[in-house]
Amino acid sequence: MKRSAFIFVLTVFFLSSCGTNGTKREITAEMAYEGVGNYCHSTYDWSIAESNPSIMHLEMGEETDSTYQVVFRSYTGAFVNFYVDKTSGTTRMEEYVPTLDIRSEAGTIDIFDYLETK
């Protein structure tokens, strides 16, 4: 009887961990902000903001049940909205240029690629 219970528990544990590869975890607001910040610092030239830090910045936007929004403001006045999926880490980017009232899809990234592993 003990052996059957052990095999059952082991099977349930194995099946519940299938597909996650042991690395899947829920994204927090802090992780979304950090990952987007790391992406923006590696992708955009921040040297223009050294003398005037308010010209480029990141801020948290709206949160829904499934996503965090992180907003990057460029020195050009354009905004890039990052929509970070709380479960998968897939992040959709949308660029908005207010002076021209133009919105465009700007691609996707995996937020886990821009988080430091600890």
MARGU-528890 format. One record per residue: residue number from 0; residue in one letter; chain; z, y, x of N, C-alpha, C, O in turn. Coordinates in Angstrom, 3 decimals, decimal comma. Example, Ala and Ser with C-alpha at 12.3 -4.5 7.8 and 13.67 -1.06 7.14 Angstrom:
residues 2
+-----+------+-------+----------+----------+----------+----------+----------+----------+----------+----------+----------+----------+----------+----------+
|  nr | rest | kette |      n.w |      n.v |      n.u |     ca.w |     ca.v |     ca.u |      c.w |      c.v |      c.u |      o.w |      o.v |      o.u |
+-----+------+-------+----------+----------+----------+----------+----------+----------+----------+----------+----------+----------+----------+----------+
|   0 |    A |     A |    7,800 |   -5,690 |   13,190 |    7,800 |   -4,500 |   12,300 |    7,800 |   -3,300 |   13,200 |    8,465 |   -3,319 |   14,236 |
|   1 |    S |     A |    7,080 |   -2,250 |   12,850 |    7,140 |   -1,060 |   13,670 |    7,870 |    0,030 |   12,900 |    8,039 |    1,138 |   13,409 |
+-----+------+-------+----------+----------+----------+----------+----------+----------+----------+----------+----------+----------+----------+----------+
This chain:
residues 118
+-----+------+-------+----------+----------+----------+----------+----------+----------+----------+----------+----------+----------+----------+----------+
|  nr | rest | kette |      n.w |      n.v |      n.u |     ca.w |     ca.v |     ca.u |      c.w |      c.v |      c.u |      o.w |      o.v |      o.u |
+-----+------+-------+----------+----------+----------+----------+----------+----------+----------+----------+----------+----------+----------+----------+
|   0 |    M |     A |    0,000 |   -1,196 |    0,822 |    0,000 |    0,000 |    0,000 |    0,000 |    1,258 |    0,864 |   -0,734 |    2,206 |    0,585 |
|   1 |    K |     A |    0,832 |    1,266 |    1,924 |    0,886 |    2,435 |    2,794 |   -0,463 |    2,650 |    3,475 |   -0,899 |    3,788 |    3,650 |
|   2 |    R |     A |   -1,113 |    1,570 |    3,853 |   -2,402 |    1,685 |    4,521 |   -3,442 |    2,286 |    3,580 |   -4,243 |    3,120 |    4,004 |
|   3 |    S |     A |   -3,446 |    1,884 |    2,322 |   -4,389 |    2,428 |    1,335 |   -4,144 |    3,913 |    1,118 |   -5,089 |    4,696 |    1,028 |
|   4 |    A |     A |   -2,877 |    4,299 |    1,034 |   -2,544 |    5,716 |    0,846 |   -2,982 |    6,522 |    2,068 |   -3,501 |    7,628 |    1,922 |
|   5 |    F |     A |   -2,783 |    5,990 |    3,250 |   -3,188 |    6,670 |    4,475 |   -4,704 |    6,850 |    4,520 |   -5,200 |    7,924 |    4,861 |
|   6 |    I |     A |   -5,426 |    5,800 |    4,178 |   -6,892 |    5,873 |    4,179 |   -7,372 |    6,879 |    3,137 |   -8,318 |    7,624 |    3,390 |
|   7 |    F |     A |   -6,732 |    6,910 |    1,971 |   -7,089 |    7,865 |    0,928 |   -6,878 |    9,297 |    1,409 |   -7,763 |   10,138 |    1,246 |
|   8 |    V |     A |   -5,725 |    9,584 |    1,996 |   -5,418 |   10,926 |    2,487 |   -6,397 |   11,325 |    3,595 |   -6,893 |   12,451 |    3,619 |
|   9 |    L |     A |   -6,661 |   10,414 |    4,487 |   -7,603 |   10,683 |    5,571 |   -9,006 |   10,967 |    5,031 |   -9,688 |   11,866 |    5,522 |
|  10 |    T |     A |   -9,436 |   10,211 |    4,030 |  -10,748 |   10,419 |    3,417 |  -10,829 |   11,779 |    2,734 |  -11,823 |   12,491 |    2,878 |
|  11 |    V |     A |   -9,779 |   12,140 |    1,986 |   -9,762 |   13,442 |    1,312 |   -9,814 |   14,569 |    2,342 |  -10,552 |   15,538 |    2,165 |
|  12 |    F |     A |   -9,040 |   14,446 |    3,407 |   -9,049 |   15,454 |    4,465 |  -10,430 |   15,582 |    5,085 |  -10,924 |   16,689 |    5,301 |
|  13 |    F |     A |  -11,053 |   14,439 |    5,371 |  -12,380 |   14,442 |    5,981 |  -13,402 |   15,094 |    5,056 |  -14,188 |   15,931 |    5,501 |
|  14 |    L |     A |  -13,404 |   14,727 |    3,788 |  -14,373 |   15,273 |    2,849 |  -14,158 |   16,761 |    2,602 |  -15,122 |   17,503 |    2,412 |
|  15 |    S |     A |  -12,908 |   17,200 |    2,603 |  -12,653 |   18,622 |    2,361 |  -13,059 |   19,483 |    3,547 |  -13,271 |   20,685 |    3,388 |
|  16 |    S |     A |  -13,170 |   18,894 |    4,726 |  -13,562 |   19,676 |    5,905 |  -15,048 |   19,562 |    6,210 |  -15,532 |   20,220 |    7,131 |
|  17 |    C |     A |  -15,782 |   18,750 |    5,468 |  -17,223 |   18,617 |    5,709 |  -17,933 |   19,930 |    5,425 |  -17,627 |   20,616 |    4,450 |
|  18 |    G |     A |  -18,877 |   20,271 |    6,280 |  -19,690 |   21,452 |    6,065 |  -19,084 |   22,729 |    6,609 |  -19,782 |   23,739 |    6,691 |
|  19 |    T |     A |  -17,827 |   22,729 |    6,979 |  -17,240 |   23,967 |    7,487 |  -17,206 |   23,986 |    9,001 |  -17,058 |   25,041 |    9,617 |
|  20 |    N |     A |  -17,345 |   22,812 |    9,595 |  -17,355 |   22,730 |   11,059 |  -16,071 |   23,278 |   11,661 |  -16,015 |   23,565 |   12,856 |
|  21 |    G |     A |  -15,032 |   23,424 |   10,830 |  -13,749 |   23,888 |   11,321 |  -13,691 |   25,368 |   11,618 |  -12,658 |   25,849 |   12,083 |
|  22 |    T |     A |  -14,780 |   26,132 |   11,365 |  -14,792 |   27,534 |   11,741 |  -14,891 |   28,481 |   10,551 |  -14,760 |   29,695 |   10,712 |
|  23 |    K |     A |  -15,116 |   27,945 |    9,373 |  -15,290 |   28,813 |    8,212 |  -13,943 |   29,383 |    7,790 |  -12,944 |   28,669 |    7,701 |
|  24 |    R |     A |  -13,943 |   30,688 |    7,531 |  -12,725 |   31,333 |    7,092 |  -13,083 |   32,544 |    6,249 |  -14,198 |   33,061 |    6,326 |
|  25 |    E |     A |  -12,151 |   32,980 |    5,464 |  -12,345 |   34,145 |    4,600 |  -12,394 |   35,417 |    5,447 |  -11,625 |   35,570 |    6,396 |
|  26 |    I |     A |  -13,297 |   36,318 |    5,098 |  -13,416 |   37,600 |    5,783 |  -12,398 |   38,562 |    5,181 |  -12,284 |   38,663 |    3,960 |
|  27 |    T |     A |  -11,664 |   39,263 |    6,027 |  -10,745 |   40,301 |    5,556 |  -11,423 |   41,667 |    5,709 |  -12,459 |   41,786 |    6,363 |
|  28 |    A |     A |  -10,831 |   42,677 |    5,107 |  -11,370 |   44,038 |    5,233 |  -11,364 |   44,475 |    6,698 |  -12,296 |   45,131 |    7,162 |
|  29 |    E |     A |  -10,314 |   44,108 |    7,415 |  -10,217 |   44,472 |    8,827 |  -11,312 |   43,799 |    9,648 |  -11,879 |   44,410 |   10,554 |
|  30 |    M |     A |  -11,608 |   42,542 |    9,332 |  -12,665 |   41,829 |   10,037 |  -14,031 |   42,460 |    9,749 |  -14,859 |   42,598 |   10,649 |
|  31 |    A |     A |  -14,257 |   42,841 |    8,490 |  -15,522 |   43,481 |    8,117 |  -15,697 |   44,782 |    8,890 |  -16,768 |   45,050 |    9,435 |
|  32 |    Y |     A |  -14,640 |   45,590 |    8,933 |  -14,700 |   46,880 |    9,638 |  -14,923 |   46,667 |   11,139 |  -15,750 |   47,347 |   11,746 |
|  33 |    E |     A |  -14,197 |   45,737 |   11,726 |  -14,332 |   45,466 |   13,161 |  -15,730 |   44,947 |   13,502 |  -16,346 |   45,404 |   14,465 |
|  34 |    G |     A |  -16,224 |   43,996 |   12,717 |  -17,539 |   43,422 |   12,984 |  -18,655 |   44,446 |   12,855 |  -19,554 |   44,496 |   13,696 |
|  35 |    V |     A |  -18,604 |   45,266 |   11,805 |  -19,615 |   46,305 |   11,632 |  -19,500 |   47,338 |   12,757 |  -20,512 |   47,811 |   13,274 |
|  36 |    G |     A |  -18,276 |   47,681 |   13,128 |  -18,079 |   48,619 |   14,235 |  -18,667 |   48,095 |   15,535 |  -19,324 |   48,833 |   16,268 |
|  37 |    N |     A |  -18,430 |   46,816 |   15,820 |  -18,992 |   46,220 |   17,035 |  -20,522 |   46,207 |   16,982 |  -21,184 |   46,485 |   17,981 |
|  38 |    Y |     A |  -21,076 |   45,884 |   15,814 |  -22,530 |   45,898 |   15,657 |  -23,084 |   47,305 |   15,904 |  -24,041 |   47,480 |   16,659 |
|  39 |    C |     A |  -22,476 |   48,297 |   15,265 |  -22,965 |   49,679 |   15,383 |  -22,856 |   50,196 |   16,818 |  -23,746 |   50,898 |   17,299 |
|  40 |    H |     A |  -21,772 |   49,849 |   17,490 |  -21,625 |   50,305 |   18,883 |  -22,619 |   49,618 |   19,825 |  -22,996 |   50,184 |   20,852 |
|  41 |    S |     A |  -23,039 |   48,405 |   19,476 |  -24,007 |   47,725 |   20,327 |  -25,451 |   48,091 |   19,977 |  -26,351 |   47,895 |   20,794 |
|  42 |    T |     A |  -25,679 |   48,615 |   18,785 |  -27,036 |   48,889 |   18,321 |  -27,429 |   50,356 |   18,426 |  -28,567 |   50,673 |   18,773 |
|  43 |    Y |     A |  -26,499 |   51,248 |   18,131 |  -26,806 |   52,682 |   18,084 |  -26,235 |   53,392 |   19,311 |  -25,222 |   52,975 |   19,871 |
|  44 |    D |     A |  -26,900 |   54,465 |   19,713 |  -26,465 |   55,273 |   20,850 |  -25,386 |   56,249 |   20,388 |  -25,666 |   57,181 |   19,635 |
|  45 |    W |     A |  -24,152 |   56,032 |   20,841 |  -23,023 |   56,863 |   20,440 |  -22,778 |   58,012 |   21,414 |  -21,844 |   58,788 |   21,214 |
|  46 |    S |     A |  -23,587 |   58,141 |   22,457 |  -23,336 |   59,179 |   23,458 |  -23,409 |   60,580 |   22,850 |  -22,706 |   61,485 |   23,300 |
|  47 |    I |     A |  -24,235 |   60,764 |   21,852 |  -24,362 |   62,070 |   21,202 |  -23,051 |   62,481 |   20,532 |  -22,786 |   63,670 |   20,351 |
|  48 |    A |     A |  -22,238 |   61,498 |   20,166 |  -20,984 |   61,774 |   19,455 |  -19,802 |   62,000 |   20,392 |  -18,696 |   62,276 |   19,927 |
|  49 |    E |     A |  -20,014 |   61,887 |   21,704 |  -18,900 |   62,067 |   22,640 |  -18,317 |   63,479 |   22,553 |  -17,099 |   63,648 |   22,613 |
|  50 |    S |     A |  -19,160 |   64,475 |   22,413 |  -18,654 |   65,850 |   22,334 |  -18,252 |   66,238 |   20,913 |  -17,491 |   67,188 |   20,725 |
|  51 |    N |     A |  -18,750 |   65,518 |   19,918 |  -18,428 |   65,801 |   18,522 |  -18,279 |   64,485 |   17,756 |  -19,219 |   64,040 |   17,099 |
|  52 |    P |     A |  -17,093 |   63,859 |   17,839 |  -16,899 |   62,534 |   17,248 |  -17,140 |   62,468 |   15,739 |  -17,444 |   61,394 |   15,219 |
|  53 |    S |     A |  -17,013 |   63,576 |   15,033 |  -17,187 |   63,529 |   13,583 |  -18,651 |   63,397 |   13,167 |  -18,942 |   63,170 |   11,993 |
|  54 |    I |     A |  -19,569 |   63,536 |   14,119 |  -20,989 |   63,466 |   13,798 |  -21,446 |   62,034 |   13,486 |  -22,417 |   61,838 |   12,755 |
|  55 |    M |     A |  -20,748 |   61,039 |   14,039 |  -21,030 |   59,627 |   13,768 |  -19,707 |   58,940 |   13,485 |  -18,738 |   59,126 |   14,220 |
|  56 |    H |     A |  -19,663 |   58,154 |   12,435 |  -18,419 |   57,450 |   12,149 |  -18,636 |   56,278 |   11,195 |  -19,688 |   56,130 |   10,574 |
|  57 |    L |     A |  -17,600 |   55,458 |   11,108 |  -17,544 |   54,334 |   10,169 |  -16,427 |   54,581 |    9,186 |  -15,410 |   55,185 |    9,529 |
|  58 |    E |     A |  -16,610 |   54,116 |    7,966 |  -15,521 |   54,165 |    6,991 |  -15,714 |   53,027 |    5,996 |  -16,830 |   52,567 |    5,758 |
|  59 |    M |     A |  -14,616 |   52,594 |    5,431 |  -14,680 |   51,569 |    4,405 |  -15,197 |   52,195 |    3,125 |  -14,829 |   53,316 |    2,774 |
|  60 |    G |     A |  -16,052 |   51,461 |    2,431 |  -16,581 |   51,899 |    1,146 |  -15,917 |   51,116 |    0,029 |  -14,747 |   50,742 |    0,121 |
|  61 |    E |     A |  -16,671 |   50,878 |   -1,013 |  -16,150 |   50,166 |   -2,176 |  -15,988 |   48,686 |   -1,880 |  -16,700 |   48,118 |   -1,051 |
|  62 |    E |     A |  -15,043 |   48,073 |   -2,572 |  -14,814 |   46,632 |   -2,466 |  -15,028 |   46,010 |   -3,832 |  -14,568 |   46,538 |   -4,845 |
|  63 |    T |     A |  -15,733 |   44,877 |   -3,855 |  -15,884 |   44,108 |   -5,084 |  -15,179 |   42,777 |   -4,893 |  -14,554 |   42,545 |   -3,859 |
|  64 |    D |     A |  -15,276 |   41,908 |   -5,880 |  -14,670 |   40,577 |   -5,759 |  -15,302 |   39,766 |   -4,637 |  -14,654 |   38,893 |   -4,059 |
|  65 |    S |     A |  -16,575 |   40,052 |   -4,323 |  -17,277 |   39,218 |   -3,353 |  -17,676 |   39,934 |   -2,065 |  -18,035 |   39,273 |   -1,090 |
|  66 |    T |     A |  -17,623 |   41,272 |   -2,031 |  -18,084 |   41,979 |   -0,828 |  -17,188 |   43,153 |   -0,452 |  -16,482 |   43,734 |   -1,275 |
|  67 |    Y |     A |  -17,258 |   43,465 |    0,836 |  -16,700 |   44,718 |    1,359 |  -17,892 |   45,587 |    1,713 |  -18,915 |   45,084 |    2,177 |
|  68 |    Q |     A |  -17,767 |   46,871 |    1,499 |  -18,790 |   47,805 |    1,937 |  -18,217 |   48,606 |    3,100 |  -17,121 |   49,158 |    3,011 |
|  69 |    V |     A |  -18,977 |   48,661 |    4,192 |  -18,622 |   49,490 |    5,330 |  -19,788 |   50,449 |    5,525 |  -20,944 |   50,028 |    5,547 |
|  70 |    V |     A |  -19,487 |   51,739 |    5,667 |  -20,529 |   52,758 |    5,745 |  -20,552 |   53,372 |    7,142 |  -19,533 |   53,838 |    7,652 |
|  71 |    F |     A |  -21,730 |   53,361 |    7,743 |  -21,950 |   53,998 |    9,042 |  -22,736 |   55,274 |    8,810 |  -23,776 |   55,248 |    8,152 |
|  72 |    R |     A |  -22,255 |   56,393 |    9,343 |  -22,977 |   57,667 |    9,274 |  -23,524 |   57,977 |   10,653 |  -22,775 |   58,047 |   11,628 |
|  73 |    S |     A |  -24,821 |   58,159 |   10,729 |  -25,487 |   58,480 |   11,983 |  -25,491 |   59,980 |   12,208 |  -25,314 |   60,762 |   11,273 |
|  74 |    Y |     A |  -25,693 |   60,370 |   13,446 |  -25,784 |   61,795 |   13,768 |  -26,992 |   62,447 |   13,098 |  -27,049 |   63,672 |   12,991 |
|  75 |    T |     A |  -27,957 |   61,646 |   12,645 |  -29,134 |   62,191 |   11,964 |  -28,841 |   62,544 |   10,504 |  -29,656 |   63,183 |    9,839 |
|  76 |    G |     A |  -27,683 |   62,129 |   10,016 |  -27,337 |   62,349 |    8,609 |  -27,643 |   61,154 |    7,732 |  -27,296 |   61,146 |    6,551 |
|  77 |    A |     A |  -28,287 |   60,145 |    8,293 |  -28,574 |   58,921 |    7,542 |  -27,315 |   58,060 |    7,449 |  -26,427 |   58,146 |    8,298 |
|  78 |    F |     A |  -27,253 |   57,244 |    6,423 |  -26,149 |   56,312 |    6,230 |  -26,698 |   54,898 |    6,230 |  -27,776 |   54,642 |    5,694 |
|  79 |    V |     A |  -25,956 |   53,983 |    6,831 |  -26,275 |   52,569 |    6,713 |  -25,090 |   51,926 |    6,015 |  -23,964 |   51,946 |    6,513 |
|  80 |    N |     A |  -25,370 |   51,355 |    4,847 |  -24,341 |   50,651 |    4,085 |  -24,399 |   49,176 |    4,443 |  -25,451 |   48,545 |    4,338 |
|  81 |    F |     A |  -23,279 |   48,634 |    4,860 |  -23,155 |   47,222 |    5,209 |  -22,369 |   46,545 |    4,088 |  -21,245 |   46,945 |    3,784 |
|  82 |    Y |     A |  -22,958 |   45,526 |    3,479 |  -22,309 |   44,778 |    2,413 |  -21,950 |   43,403 |    2,970 |  -22,812 |   42,536 |    3,114 |
|  83 |    V |     A |  -20,662 |   43,215 |    3,282 |  -20,183 |   42,012 |    3,948 |  -19,680 |   41,025 |    2,902 |  -18,727 |   41,312 |    2,177 |
|  84 |    D |     A |  -20,320 |   39,862 |    2,825 |  -19,889 |   38,814 |    1,905 |  -18,555 |   38,259 |    2,383 |  -18,437 |   37,835 |    3,533 |
|  85 |    K |     A |  -17,553 |   38,257 |    1,518 |  -16,197 |   37,858 |    1,891 |  -16,095 |   36,383 |    2,263 |  -15,203 |   36,003 |    3,022 |
|  86 |    T |     A |  -16,977 |   35,556 |    1,751 |  -16,885 |   34,125 |    2,005 |  -17,735 |   33,675 |    3,180 |  -17,264 |   32,940 |    4,047 |
|  87 |    S |     A |  -18,994 |   34,116 |    3,210 |  -19,918 |   33,596 |    4,219 |  -20,022 |   34,456 |    5,472 |  -20,372 |   33,953 |    6,539 |
|  88 |    G |     A |  -19,723 |   35,753 |    5,354 |  -19,899 |   36,649 |    6,489 |  -21,301 |   37,214 |    6,592 |  -21,569 |   38,045 |    7,459 |
|  89 |    T |     A |  -22,208 |   36,775 |    5,717 |  -23,547 |   37,324 |    5,698 |  -23,458 |   38,793 |    5,283 |  -22,803 |   39,131 |    4,297 |
|  90 |    T |     A |  -24,109 |   39,639 |    6,030 |  -23,996 |   41,080 |    5,825 |  -25,373 |   41,684 |    5,591 |  -26,253 |   41,626 |    6,449 |
|  91 |    R |     A |  -25,532 |   42,260 |    4,416 |  -26,791 |   42,921 |    4,050 |  -26,678 |   44,398 |    4,398 |  -25,656 |   45,030 |    4,133 |
|  92 |    M |     A |  -27,737 |   44,945 |    4,996 |  -27,737 |   46,347 |    5,399 |  -28,753 |   47,121 |    4,567 |  -29,867 |   46,659 |    4,318 |
|  93 |    E |     A |  -28,334 |   48,307 |    4,147 |  -29,213 |   49,191 |    3,387 |  -29,105 |   50,586 |    3,986 |  -28,008 |   51,132 |    4,105 |
|  94 |    E |     A |  -30,235 |   51,157 |    4,361 |  -30,248 |   52,499 |    4,940 |  -30,540 |   53,511 |    3,844 |  -31,372 |   53,278 |    2,968 |
|  95 |    Y |     A |  -29,834 |   54,649 |    3,910 |  -30,030 |   55,718 |    2,942 |  -30,163 |   57,041 |    3,686 |  -29,303 |   57,406 |    4,488 |
|  96 |    V |     A |  -31,251 |   57,753 |    3,410 |  -31,489 |   59,069 |    3,998 |  -31,356 |   60,095 |    2,872 |  -32,286 |   60,274 |    2,086 |
|  97 |    P |     A |  -30,200 |   60,775 |    2,789 |  -29,954 |   61,676 |    1,658 |  -30,931 |   62,842 |    1,558 |  -31,298 |   63,237 |    0,452 |
|  98 |    T |     A |  -31,359 |   63,399 |    2,686 |  -32,250 |   64,567 |    2,629 |  -33,611 |   64,228 |    2,028 |  -34,284 |   65,099 |    1,477 |
|  99 |    L |     A |  -34,014 |   62,965 |    2,135 |  -35,290 |   62,514 |    1,564 |  -35,094 |   61,650 |    0,327 |  -36,064 |   61,261 |   -0,324 |
| 100 |    D |     A |  -33,839 |   61,348 |    0,002 |  -33,485 |   60,456 |   -1,108 |  -34,248 |   59,129 |   -1,021 |  -34,842 |   58,668 |   -1,995 |
| 101 |    I |     A |  -34,213 |   58,534 |    0,170 |  -34,897 |   57,262 |    0,414 |  -33,871 |   56,185 |    0,739 |  -33,014 |   56,366 |    1,604 |
| 102 |    R |     A |  -33,970 |   55,065 |    0,032 |  -33,158 |   53,874 |    0,308 |  -34,092 |   52,746 |    0,734 |  -35,163 |   52,561 |    0,155 |
| 103 |    S |     A |  -33,678 |   52,001 |    1,743 |  -34,490 |   50,864 |    2,165 |  -33,595 |   49,761 |    2,717 |  -32,564 |   50,015 |    3,340 |
| 104 |    E |     A |  -34,019 |   48,543 |    2,470 |  -33,318 |   47,390 |    3,031 |  -33,526 |   47,409 |    4,538 |  -34,629 |   47,669 |    5,019 |
| 105 |    A |     A |  -32,458 |   47,132 |    5,279 |  -32,538 |   47,207 |    6,740 |  -32,237 |   45,874 |    7,416 |  -32,048 |   45,835 |    8,632 |
| 106 |    G |     A |  -32,189 |   44,784 |    6,659 |  -31,986 |   43,468 |    7,250 |  -30,621 |   42,890 |    6,969 |  -29,858 |   43,412 |    6,155 |
| 107 |    T |     A |  -30,325 |   41,796 |    7,660 |  -29,036 |   41,121 |    7,520 |  -28,527 |   40,718 |    8,896 |  -29,295 |   40,541 |    9,841 |
| 108 |    I |     A |  -27,217 |   40,578 |    8,978 |  -26,571 |   40,038 |   10,176 |  -25,485 |   39,082 |    9,720 |  -25,084 |   39,095 |    8,556 |
| 109 |    D |     A |  -25,017 |   38,263 |   10,626 |  -23,842 |   37,417 |   10,382 |  -22,671 |   38,116 |   11,052 |  -22,653 |   38,267 |   12,274 |
| 110 |    I |     A |  -21,700 |   38,541 |   10,266 |  -20,565 |   39,327 |   10,793 |  -19,807 |   38,553 |   11,863 |  -19,220 |   39,155 |   12,762 |
| 111 |    F |     A |  -19,814 |   37,218 |   11,776 |  -19,102 |   36,411 |   12,783 |  -19,709 |   36,588 |   14,178 |  -19,018 |   36,391 |   15,178 |
| 112 |    D |     A |  -20,988 |   36,956 |   14,259 |  -21,630 |   37,193 |   15,555 |  -21,073 |   38,438 |   16,241 |  -21,262 |   38,614 |   17,444 |
| 113 |    Y |     A |  -20,392 |   39,301 |   15,494 |  -19,890 |   40,566 |   16,039 |  -18,370 |   40,665 |   16,019 |  -17,809 |   41,744 |   16,210 |
| 114 |    L |     A |  -17,715 |   39,550 |   15,790 |  -16,249 |   39,513 |   15,845 |  -15,828 |   38,842 |   17,140 |  -16,388 |   37,823 |   17,541 |
| 115 |    E |     A |  -14,835 |   39,430 |   17,782 |  -14,293 |   38,820 |   18,989 |  -13,442 |   37,629 |   18,585 |  -12,615 |   37,730 |   17,679 |
| 116 |    T |     A |  -13,642 |   36,507 |   19,250 |  -12,817 |   35,341 |   18,970 |  -11,522 |   35,467 |   19,738 |  -11,508 |   35,837 |   20,912 |
| 117 |    K |     A |  -10,441 |   35,157 |   19,063 |   -9,133 |   35,297 |   19,678 |   -8,469 |   33,966 |   19,836 |   -7,349 |   33,892 |   20,342 |
+-----+------+-------+----------+----------+----------+----------+----------+----------+----------+----------+----------+----------+----------+----------+
